[in-house]
Amino acid sequence: MTGRLTLLASPIGNLGDVSIRFREAVEQCELVFAEDTRVTGRLLDHLGLKRPLKTLNEHTTESGLAAYVQLIQAQSAVLITDAGTPSISDPGARFVSLCHANGLEVDAVPGPSAVTLALSLSGFFAQRFAFLGFLPRKAGPMKAELAPFMQSPYTLVLFESPFRIDTLADAALEALGDRRVAYCRELTKIHQQVVLATLSGLPSVLEMPRKGEFTVVIEGYRKGQTLEHQ
């Protein structure tokens, strides 16, 4: 029997988004790799399921990953990140690559993704988009990351801390010029909020609390757009 790893997309907030295939994959596996065993443990408890759990996160060493590959050479395992799809802006990518390199079968159960959900909610043209994950913390490096997209038609999607939303808006305005932006906060959770604005018209704290997890969608460059903030 060849080892098998299945990547399971987990809820990004609403536990009702767990799919039937997700449950079936956990029921059929022999081992669960989790970014945080406490988070995944609570999810499995919610589903009434119990499986052996092992931590696999950014602190897992290369030798640790290699040991995990050996561990599943002849059994079925699943990989679950804290929220969303494994290996997308997630340390699980290293493990997936290593499994491929060692001839293990890799499959995935699709599901919740803050990236595609935010794109859908924005209403921006997204036939082509670029996912930038988390940008650097400071304004200067932020602008440097965004600068190559000044005249790009690609819609941009990124994650940001609520404490740096203001810094991001200012940096993006300077790097890209004024354009439409969708601030998607606490997606699928009780306090979900989607605020459409422009980079120059940052919503106030009353309009958009600086709390929770943000997925930000910035519209791509359009002909006739002013590249510099007036």
QUIWORA-V21897 format. One record per backbone hydrogen bond with DSSP energy under -1.0 kcal/mol. CO is the residue of the C=O (numbers start at 1). NH is the residue of the N-H. Records with the same first field share a line. If there is no record, write none. Layout:
# QUIWORA-V21897
CO->NH / NH
This chain:
# QUIWORA-V21897
3->105
4->77
5->107
6->79
7->109
10->84
14->17
15->18
19->23
20->24
21->25
22->26
23->27
24->28
31->78
32->54
33->80
34->56
36->40
37->41
38->42
39->43
40->44
41->45
42->46
43->47
44->49
45->48
52->32
54->34
57->60
61->65
62->66
63->67
64->68
65->69
66->70
67->71
68->72
70->73
72->75
73->3
75->4
76->30
77->6
78->33
79->8
80->35
84->10
85->88
90->93
91->94
92->96
93->97
94->98
95->99
96->100
97->101
98->102
99->104
100->103
105->5
107->7
109->9
113->117
114->118
115->119
116->120
117->121
118->122
119->123
128->155
130->157
133->159
138->142
139->143
140->144
141->145
142->146
143->147
146->149
147->150
149->152
152->221
155->130
156->218
157->132
158->216
160->214
161->164
164->168
165->169
166->170
167->171
168->172
169->173
170->174
171->175
172->176
173->177
179->199
180->219
181->197
182->217
183->195
184->215
185->193
186->189
189->192
193->185
195->183
197->181
198->201
204->208
209->211
213->186
214->160
215->184
216->158
217->182
218->156
222->225
